[in-house]
Amino acid sequence: MVLNGELDTKTANSIILACNAILSGIRTDEQEKKLAELEQILNERD
């Protein structure tokens, strides 16, 4: 869209930064879920 002149670079950069922040939050959430599952498995073995 930037190359076609449909979107200015500042707006495109802001969108990219927001998307990266959201993606990072999703990854963190997924890692926390996996860690909780592993902790539960370890606690069940005790």
C-alpha positions, 0 to 999 in steps of 0.5 A: 500500500505504501508503494502504491501511494495508498498509505503514508510511511508513518501510518504504515510504520505505526501499524507494523509496531502495533501488530508486533506488540499484539503478536508479542502479547499473543506469544507471551500468552501462549508461553504462559499457557504451556508453562502452566501445563508443564507445572501441572504435569510436574505437580501431578507426578509428586 
